[in-house]
Amino acid sequence: MKTQSEMSRDLYFEHLTRAVDIEKLCLPKMVETDLLYKIEARKRRENASYENMDAFIKTTINDAVKCAKFIVKEFPFATRNPDDLRTLRMKVAKPLSHFILMQDEELRKLSQNLACQNIKLIGSVKLAANEDEESEGGRTYLDALASAYVLMRKNLRGYHLIAPMEGKKRFKTEDLEVSIRKMICDEWILRQLLSLRTYYIEYCQVALGRVGKGKHQSTMISDISYKNWTAAQRKAMAFIKSMCLVNEETGERYDLEEVVKRTTSNPKNRHTEMMVQARGFEDLAVSREYIGLFFTWTLPSKYHRNSDKWDGSSIKKGARRLMYLWGVVRATLQKAKLDYFGFRVSEPHKDGCCHAHYFMFCHPENADALIEVMQHYATQEDRAELGGDITPRFTVKKADPRQGGATAYIAKYIAKNITGNFLPESDAELNAFKARAWSSTWRIKQFQSFGGVAVTKWRTVRRAKKIDVEFDDECLEMFNHADKSRWAKFCETAGKAKLVIEKSINRYGETRRKVLGFSWLCKTILTTNGNFKLMSKSDLARADEALKSSGATSWSTENNCNQPRGEVVKKENNNQSCRFTKFLRPDFLSQVSDDEYARQLFNNLD
């Protein structure tokens, strides 16, 4: 039982909270929920008094109002301000809101409505001439295609979605056709809405100060997003365990779980492969008498939530900035004809902000020039805040063979972002899981090798059979290096190997590339045998039972993999819910030679 003083104190705190009238602040739902939680938690503290509760509520509300401004700027649909809501309704009859975004069923309805709206927009575009007739080399069709894209893009923007190809500098006719097919597909729209929800949740948690190394904070990623990620991982694993791969030609079956364990989807295999590459790059550097340089590149203060200079920039925006500058660095080094190779690792700070490590090998004579280029682009943004000390933004070290060489240094960053194995920290495994969750949530690529052979070629050669490569001594030597995990030697001998690619068209008209094997001189070595179909174990069990009862001895699935392109396109257009015919590319367009017209048209869509 509470004492009279405790009851009196609770009543006072309740009155104090109501006096503020938090609802009148019209804060975004995420902010309001967090604010109420903090106040309730503070009430339960033993040392809560009238004075410190009053000060705490005022301070917390001020912080919440600041956070709300950043959240509404990044996600306008989060606003609950009546004036802002009226503005949104002037643009869209039923605008996106926090409550719609957080409910799966509402998102499904919205995606279907958007697909229908976009189909109607296609019908609103008028052709100047009959679309089956050639008109100025196909320009009538191109103009209509561009007009439809602009209308549909504007419609998606009203719901805070990004249209395909938006922001790209160059368009082709096929790009616009693919984009339109996607924008009238409710499944594609639903995926974009789910991604938007993931970004929205984590951005709000970062803005509210829930990510960091302080008290009541979670490092790298918020507790909410980490729980969502682990739940998605469990769901994915349950799906994998329920499925089989079936060879459509032979009927052979493979348990999908066992297949996944053998690929780089398995973190242990990914860790092993990257360590092989790291060791191989070091061996290659030694053979060329190159030195190792280790760069750490951090973003300016405005990208860090734990800084007073934070301007509301999202973690994704910071990661994109890093990737853009890295692209500029590589272009500069290419113009200077500087040879280098190595690894890039992207990982989160404690507050979730992205930073990068670059492990680069180059000739000693080129080291100063490489360092100068890297330092220039790493420190040019907001240079004044650094003063005379650039180490908060940029550091460089040379490899020391006495400390284990480059591989020992790289191994730490590979392990801490994949499995956490071989690290002394007690929570290394948890941190590795969090790093992967952070990467998945923000869709940031953690690892990239550069300057060497493509890892796809390495994996393809390793899948070959020895008997298939014995026809040539050099090919056999390359195969042995791959089979024995000698990355450096493989890079030196794999120049003549070319990947064999099979191209196909997906439901949106995009060209998909499937690696079938590799060619050496004039001979093709296939490493992928047959076409496989994903089927659930329960469906297979029912099919087996039906076959037994009918007395059949074998079964096969329908083969959809080798049909002529026309048949594939026809079948997709008939079966999809997102079908349309008016803007399927007319035959006459294949004869159009006025590429410059199309390029100028699509590059000026804004």
PAGUVEX-63941 format. One record per residue (C-alpha): x, y, z; residue in one letter; residue number from 1. Coordinates in steps of 0.25 Angstrom, whole numbers, plus 5000, padded with zeros to 4 digits. Layout:
REM residues N
      x      y      z   aa     i
      X      Y      Z    A   NUM
...
END
This chain:
REM residues 606
      x      y      z   aa     i
   5000   5000   5000    M     1
   5005   5014   4997    K     2
   5006   5024   5008    T     3
   4999   5037   5008    Q     4
   5011   5045   5004    S     5
   5014   5035   4992    E     6
   4999   5036   4987    M     7
   5000   5051   4988    S     8
   5013   5052   4981    R     9
   5007   5043   4969    D    10
   4995   5052   4968    L    11
   5004   5064   4967    Y    12
   5012   5058   4956    F    13
   5000   5054   4949    E    14
   4994   5068   4950    H    15
   5008   5073   4946    L    16
   5008   5064   4933    T    17
   4994   5068   4930    R    18
   4997   5083   4932    A    19
   5007   5082   4920    V    20
   4996   5076   4911    D    21
   5005   5068   4902    I    22
   4994   5066   4892    E    23
   4993   5080   4889    K    24
   5008   5080   4884    L    25
   5004   5072   4872    C    26
   5016   5064   4873    L    27
   5019   5052   4863    P    28
   5013   5039   4869    K    29
   5027   5034   4871    M    30
   5032   5046   4878    V    31
   5020   5047   4887    E    32
   5021   5032   4891    T    33
   5035   5033   4894    D    34
   5033   5046   4902    L    35
   5022   5040   4911    L    36
   5030   5027   4913    Y    37
   5042   5036   4918    K    38
   5033   5044   4928    I    39
   5026   5031   4933    E    40
   5040   5025   4936    A    41
   5045   5038   4943    R    42
   5033   5037   4952    K    43
   5036   5023   4957    R    44
   5050   5028   4962    R    45
   5052   5028   4977    E    46
   5058   5042   4977    N    47
   5047   5048   4968    A    48
   5043   5061   4975    S    49
   5034   5073   4971    Y    50
   5046   5082   4967    E    51
   5054   5072   4958    N    52
   5041   5066   4952    M    53
   5037   5080   4947    D    54
   5051   5083   4942    A    55
   5051   5069   4935    F    56
   5038   5070   4928    I    57
   5041   5084   4923    K    58
   5055   5080   4918    T    59
   5050   5067   4912    T    60
   5038   5074   4904    I    61
   5048   5084   4898    N    62
   5057   5073   4893    D    63
   5045   5066   4888    A    64
   5041   5078   4880    V    65
   5054   5079   4874    K    66
   5054   5064   4870    C    67
   5040   5066   4864    A    68
   5045   5077   4854    K    69
   5056   5068   4849    F    70
   5046   5056   4847    I    71
   5036   5064   4840    V    72
   5046   5070   4831    K    73
   5051   5056   4827    E    74
   5037   5049   4827    F    75
   5026   5060   4825    P    76
   5015   5050   4827    F    77
   5019   5048   4842    A    78
   5013   5062   4845    T    79
   5001   5064   4853    R    80
   5000   5079   4852    N    81
   4987   5083   4846    P    82
   4992   5093   4837    D    83
   5003   5083   4831    D    84
   4992   5072   4830    L    85
   4983   5082   4822    R    86
   4995   5085   4813    T    87
   4997   5070   4811    L    88
   4982   5068   4807    R    89
   4983   5078   4797    M    90
   4993   5070   4790    K    91
   4987   5056   4792    V    92
   4973   5053   4796    A    93
   4977   5042   4806    K    94
   4992   5045   4810    P    95
   5001   5035   4816    L    96
   5001   5035   4831    S    97
   5009   5029   4843    H    98
   4997   5020   4846    F    99
   4995   5015   4831    I   100
   5010   5012   4830    L   101
   5011   5004   4843    M   102
   4999   4994   4839    Q   103
   5002   4983   4829    D   104
   4988   4982   4824    E   105
   4987   4997   4821    E   106
   5000   4997   4813    L   107
   4994   4986   4805    R   108
   4982   4994   4802    K   109
   4990   5006   4799    L   110
   4999   4999   4789    S   111
   4988   4993   4781    Q   112
   4981   5007   4781    N   113
   4994   5014   4776    L   114
   4996   5003   4765    A   115
   4982   5006   4760    C   116
   4984   5021   4760    Q   117
   4997   5019   4752    N   118
   4989   5010   4742    I   119
   4979   5021   4740    K   120
   4990   5032   4738    L   121
   4995   5023   4727    I   122
   4981   5024   4720    G   123
   4981   5039   4722    S   124
   4993   5041   4713    V   125
   4989   5044   4699    K   126
   4997   5040   4687    L   127
   4998   5050   4676    A   128
   4997   5039   4665    A   129
   4993   5024   4664    N   130
   5003   5017   4673    E   131
   5003   5005   4662    D   132
   5009   5015   4652    E   133
   5022   5021   4651    E   134
   5022   5035   4654    S   135
   5035   5043   4653    E   136
   5044   5031   4656    G   137
   5036   5027   4668    G   138
   5036   5040   4675    R   139
   5021   5040   4678    T   140
   5023   5027   4686    Y   141
   5035   5033   4693    L   142
   5028   5046   4697    D   143
   5016   5038   4703    A   144
   5026   5029   4710    L   145
   5033   5041   4717    A   146
   5019   5048   4720    S   147
   5014   5035   4727    A   148
   5027   5034   4735    Y   149
   5026   5048   4740    V   150
   5012   5047   4744    L   151
   5014   5034   4751    M   152
   5027   5039   4758    R   153
   5019   5051   4763    K   154
   5008   5042   4769    N   155
   5018   5033   4776    L   156
   5025   5046   4782    R   157
   5012   5050   4788    G   158
   5013   5037   4797    Y   159
   5028   5039   4799    H   160
   5033   5028   4790    L   161
   5044   5029   4780    I   162
   5041   5025   4766    A   163
   5051   5015   4759    P   164
   5062   5022   4752    M   165
   5060   5035   4759    E   166
   5073   5043   4761    G   167
   5079   5036   4749    K   168
   5087   5045   4740    K   169
   5084   5036   4727    R   170
   5072   5029   4723    F   171
   5069   5019   4712    K   172
   5056   5016   4706    T   173
   5056   5002   4712    E   174
   5059   5009   4726    D   175
   5046   5016   4725    L   176
   5038   5004   4721    E   177
   5044   4996   4732    V   178
   5040   5008   4742    S   179
   5026   5008   4737    I   180
   5024   4993   4739    R   181
   5029   4994   4753    K   182
   5020   5006   4757    M   183
   5008   4999   4753    I   184
   5011   4987   4761    C   185
   5005   4986   4775    D   186
   5016   4977   4779    E   187
   5027   4986   4776    W   188
   5020   4998   4782    I   189
   5018   4990   4795    L   190
   5032   4986   4796    R   191
   5036   5001   4795    Q   192
   5026   5005   4806    L   193
   5032   4994   4815    L   194
   5046   4999   4813    S   195
   5040   5013   4816    L   196
   5035   5008   4829    R   197
   5048   5002   4833    T   198
   5056   5015   4830    Y   199
   5045   5023   4837    Y   200
   5045   5015   4850    I   201
   5060   5015   4851    E   202
   5062   5030   4847    Y   203
   5052   5033   4858    C   204
   5060   5025   4868    Q   205
   5073   5032   4864    V   206
   5067   5045   4865    A   207
   5061   5043   4879    L   208
   5075   5039   4884    G   209
   5072   5024   4886    R   210
   5085   5020   4878    V   211
   5098   5022   4885    G   212
   5107   5017   4896    K   213
   5100   5025   4907    G   214
   5090   5021   4918    K   215
   5077   5016   4912    H   216
   5083   5015   4898    Q   217
   5086   5004   4889    S   218
   5100   5004   4881    T   219
   5099   5004   4866    M   220
   5085   5001   4864    I   221
   5072   5003   4873    S   222
   5066   4992   4881    D   223
   5053   4993   4873    I   224
   5060   4991   4859    S   225
   5069   4981   4864    Y   226
   5057   4973   4869    K   227
   5050   4975   4856    N   228
   5063   4970   4849    W   229
   5064   4957   4857    T   230
   5050   4954   4855    A   231
   5052   4955   4840    A   232
   5064   4946   4841    Q   233
   5056   4936   4849    R   234
   5044   4937   4838    K   235
   5054   4935   4827    A   236
   5061   4923   4833    M   237
   5047   4917   4835    A   238
   5044   4919   4821    F   239
   5058   4913   4817    I   240
   5055   4901   4825    K   241
   5042   4898   4818    S   242
   5047   4899   4804    M   243
   5054   4890   4794    C   244
   5062   4892   4781    L   245
   5057   4883   4770    V   246
   5065   4881   4757    N   247
   5054   4882   4746    E   248
   5061   4873   4737    E   249
   5065   4861   4746    T   250
   5055   4863   4758    G   251
   5067   4863   4768    E   252
   5064   4870   4781    R   253
   5073   4878   4790    Y   254
   5069   4883   4804    D   255
   5070   4898   4803    L   256
   5075   4899   4817    E   257
   5087   4891   4813    E   258
   5090   4899   4800    V   259
   5090   4912   4808    V   260
   5100   4906   4818    K   261
   5109   4903   4807    R   262
   5109   4918   4801    T   263
   5114   4931   4806    T   264
   5100   4934   4811    S   265
   5106   4926   4823    N   266
   5114   4937   4831    P   267
   5125   4926   4834    K   268
   5127   4924   4819    N   269
   5127   4939   4816    R   270
   5137   4941   4827    H   271
   5146   4930   4822    T   272
   5145   4935   4808    E   273
   5149   4950   4812    M   274
   5160   4945   4820    M   275
   5165   4937   4808    V   276
   5164   4950   4800    Q   277
   5171   4958   4810    A   278
   5183   4948   4811    R   279
   5184   4947   4796    G   280
   5184   4962   4794    F   281
   5196   4963   4804    E   282
   5203   4952   4797    D   283
   5201   4959   4784    L   284
   5206   4972   4790    A   285
   5219   4965   4795    V   286
   5221   4959   4781    S   287
   5220   4973   4775    R   288
   5228   4980   4786    E   289
   5216   4988   4790    Y   290
   5213   4994   4803    I   291
   5200   4994   4812    G   292
   5193   5007   4816    L   293
   5181   5007   4825    F   294
   5171   5019   4825    F   295
   5160   5022   4834    T   296
   5150   5032   4828    W   297
   5140   5039   4837    T   298
   5128   5048   4833    L   299
   5127   5063   4838    P   300
   5120   5066   4851    S   301
   5107   5069   4844    K   302
   5104   5055   4841    Y   303
   5106   5050   4855    H   304
   5094   5050   4864    R   305
   5103   5051   4877    N   306
   5108   5064   4872    S   307
   5102   5078   4875    D   308
   5104   5081   4861    K   309
   5095   5070   4855    W   310
   5086   5075   4845    D   311
   5076   5064   4844    G   312
   5084   5056   4833    S   313
   5080   5042   4833    S   314
   5090   5030   4834    I   315
   5087   5026   4819    K   316
   5090   5040   4815    K   317
   5104   5040   4821    G   318
   5107   5026   4815    A   319
   5103   5031   4801    R   320
   5112   5043   4804    R   321
   5124   5034   4807    L   322
   5121   5025   4795    M   323
   5121   5038   4786    Y   324
   5134   5043   4791    L   325
   5140   5029   4789    W   326
   5136   5029   4775    G   327
   5142   5043   4773    V   328
   5155   5037   4779    V   329
   5155   5025   4770    R   330
   5153   5034   4758    A   331
   5164   5043   4762    T   332
   5174   5032   4764    L   333
   5170   5025   4751    Q   334
   5173   5039   4743    K   335
   5186   5039   4750    A   336
   5189   5024   4746    K   337
   5192   5020   4760    L   338
   5192   5005   4762    D   339
   5185   5000   4775    Y   340
   5176   4989   4781    F   341
   5170   4985   4794    G   342
   5158   4985   4803    F   343
   5147   4995   4807    R   344
   5139   4993   4820    V   345
   5127   5001   4824    S   346
   5123   5000   4839    E   347
   5115   5008   4849    P   348
   5120   5017   4860    H   349
   5113   5015   4874    K   350
   5102   5026   4869    D   351
   5100   5018   4856    G   352
   5107   5028   4847    C   353
   5115   5022   4836    C   354
   5130   5022   4835    H   355
   5139   5014   4826    A   356
   5153   5007   4826    H   357
   5161   5006   4814    Y   358
   5172   4995   4813    F   359
   5180   4999   4801    M   360
   5193   4993   4795    F   361
   5201   5002   4785    C   362
   5215   5004   4781    H   363
   5224   5012   4791    P   364
   5226   5023   4780    E   365
   5211   5025   4779    N   366
   5208   5025   4794    A   367
   5209   5040   4796    D   368
   5200   5043   4784    A   369
   5190   5033   4789    L   370
   5190   5039   4803    I   371
   5189   5053   4798    E   372
   5177   5050   4789    V   373
   5170   5042   4800    M   374
   5172   5053   4811    Q   375
   5167   5064   4801    H   376
   5154   5058   4799    Y   377
   5152   5053   4813    A   378
   5154   5067   4819    T   379
   5149   5077   4809    Q   380
   5135   5077   4815    E   381
   5133   5086   4827    D   382
   5148   5088   4827    R   383
   5148   5099   4837    A   384
   5142   5091   4848    E   385
   5155   5082   4848    L   386
   5165   5094   4851    G   387
   5179   5089   4850    G   388
   5176   5074   4855    D   389
   5170   5066   4844    I   390
   5171   5052   4852    T   391
   5156   5053   4856    P   392
   5152   5052   4841    R   393
   5164   5045   4835    F   394
   5176   5036   4839    T   395
   5186   5027   4831    V   396
   5195   5016   4836    K   397
   5206   5008   4829    K   398
   5206   4993   4831    A   399
   5216   4988   4841    D   400
   5221   4974   4838    P   401
   5225   4972   4853    R   402
   5210   4973   4857    Q   403
   5205   4962   4848    G   404
   5205   4970   4835    G   405
   5193   4975   4827    A   406
   5184   4962   4829    T   407
   5185   4963   4844    A   408
   5179   4977   4844    Y   409
   5168   4974   4833    I   410
   5164   4962   4841    A   411
   5159   4970   4853    K   412
   5149   4978   4844    Y   413
   5145   4966   4836    I   414
   5142   4958   4849    A   415
   5135   4969   4857    K   416
   5125   4972   4845    N   417
   5121   4957   4842    I   418
   5123   4947   4853    T   419
   5130   4953   4864    G   420
   5139   4941   4865    N   421
   5154   4942   4870    F   422
   5151   4955   4877    L   423
   5154   4957   4892    P   424
   5142   4965   4895    E   425
   5131   4957   4903    S   426
   5120   4964   4894    D   427
   5127   4963   4881    A   428
   5117   4953   4875    E   429
   5105   4962   4879    L   430
   5112   4974   4873    N   431
   5115   4966   4860    A   432
   5100   4963   4859    F   433
   5097   4978   4862    K   434
   5106   4982   4851    A   435
   5099   4973   4841    R   436
   5086   4978   4846    A   437
   5090   4992   4844    W   438
   5095   4989   4830    S   439
   5082   4982   4826    S   440
   5073   4993   4832    T   441
   5080   5004   4824    W   442
   5084   4995   4812    R   443
   5098   4999   4813    I   444
   5109   4990   4807    K   445
   5119   4986   4818    Q   446
   5130   4980   4809    F   447
   5136   4983   4796    Q   448
   5149   4978   4789    S   449
   5155   4986   4778    F   450
   5167   4985   4768    G   451
   5166   4970   4768    G   452
   5159   4959   4761    V   453
   5144   4959   4762    A   454
   5140   4949   4773    V   455
   5129   4944   4764    T   456
   5140   4938   4755    K   457
   5147   4932   4767    W   458
   5134   4925   4772    R   459
   5131   4920   4758    T   460
   5144   4914   4756    V   461
   5144   4907   4769    R   462
   5131   4900   4765    R   463
   5137   4894   4753    A   464
   5142   4879   4752    K   465
   5156   4876   4750    K   466
   5154   4867   4739    I   467
   5148   4879   4731    D   468
   5160   4888   4732    V   469
   5171   4877   4729    E   470
   5171   4881   4714    F   471
   5180   4892   4717    D   472
   5192   4894   4727    D   473
   5190   4908   4729    E   474
   5175   4906   4732    C   475
   5178   4895   4741    L   476
   5188   4903   4749    E   477
   5178   4914   4750    M   478
   5167   4904   4755    F   479
   5177   4898   4765    N   480
   5180   4912   4771    H   481
   5165   4915   4773    A   482
   5163   4901   4779    D   483
   5174   4902   4789    K   484
   5170   4916   4793    S   485
   5182   4923   4787    R   486
   5176   4937   4784    W   487
   5189   4944   4780    A   488
   5193   4933   4770    K   489
   5178   4933   4764    F   490
   5178   4948   4762    C   491
   5191   4946   4754    E   492
   5186   4934   4745    T   493
   5171   4937   4743    A   494
   5173   4947   4732    G   495
   5169   4938   4721    K   496
   5156   4933   4728    A   497
   5143   4940   4724    K   498
   5130   4937   4730    L   499
   5119   4931   4722    V   500
   5106   4938   4724    I   501
   5091   4935   4721    E   502
   5082   4946   4720    K   503
   5067   4946   4722    S   504
   5056   4956   4724    I   505
   5048   4957   4737    N   506
   5034   4961   4740    R   507
   5038   4976   4738    Y   508
   5046   4975   4725    G   509
   5059   4976   4732    E   510
   5071   4968   4727    T   511
   5075   4957   4737    R   512
   5089   4951   4737    R   513
   5092   4937   4741    K   514
   5106   4931   4742    V   515
   5106   4918   4735    L   516
   5121   4916   4736    G   517
   5134   4921   4729    F   518
   5141   4920   4716    S   519
   5156   4918   4714    W   520
   5161   4921   4700    L   521
   5151   4914   4691    C   522
   5145   4904   4701    K   523
   5133   4906   4711    T   524
   5133   4900   4725    I   525
   5119   4899   4730    L   526
   5118   4900   4746    T   527
   5103   4901   4747    T   528
   5096   4888   4742    N   529
   5081   4889   4740    G   530
   5070   4899   4743    N   531
   5065   4899   4758    F   532
   5051   4902   4763    K   533
   5048   4906   4778    L   534
   5037   4897   4784    M   535
   5032   4895   4798    S   536
   5034   4882   4804    K   537
   5019   4881   4807    S   538
   5015   4883   4792    D   539
   5026   4872   4789    L   540
   5020   4862   4799    A   541
   5006   4864   4793    R   542
   5011   4862   4779    A   543
   5018   4850   4783    D   544
   5006   4844   4790    E   545
   4997   4847   4778    A   546
   5007   4841   4768    L   547
   5008   4828   4777    K   548
   4992   4827   4777    S   549
   4992   4829   4762    S   550
   5003   4819   4760    G   551
   5012   4828   4753    A   552
   5027   4826   4754    T   553
   5033   4840   4752    S   554
   5029   4854   4751    W   555
   5035   4867   4746    S   556
   5031   4882   4748    T   557
   5027   4891   4736    E   558
   5040   4896   4729    N   559
   5039   4912   4728    N   560
   5054   4914   4727    C   561
   5057   4913   4712    N   562
   5044   4918   4705    Q   563
   5046   4928   4694    P   564
   5046   4943   4699    R   565
   5033   4946   4692    G   566
   5026   4934   4699    E   567
   5032   4939   4713    V   568
   5028   4953   4711    V   569
   5014   4949   4706    K   570
   5012   4939   4718    K   571
   5017   4950   4728    E   572
   5007   4960   4723    N   573
   4996   4951   4723    N   574
   4998   4946   4737    N   575
   5002   4958   4745    Q   576
   4993   4967   4752    S   577
   5001   4979   4748    C   578
   4998   4977   4733    R   579
   4997   4988   4723    F   580
   4997   4988   4707    T   581
   4997   5002   4703    K   582
   5011   5005   4706    F   583
   5017   4991   4702    L   584
   5028   4995   4692    R   585
   5023   4996   4678    P   586
   5030   4988   4667    D   587
   5034   5000   4659    F   588
   5042   5006   4671    L   589
   5053   4995   4669    S   590
   5056   5002   4656    Q   591
   5057   5016   4662    V   592
   5071   5021   4660    S   593
   5069   5035   4667    D   594
   5076   5031   4680    D   595
   5080   5046   4682    E   596
   5065   5050   4683    Y   597
   5062   5040   4693    A   598
   5074   5043   4701    R   599
   5071   5058   4702    Q   600
   5056   5055   4705    L   601
   5058   5046   4716    F   602
   5070   5054   4722    N   603
   5061   5066   4723    N   604
   5049   5060   4730    L   605
   5049   5070   4742    D   606
END
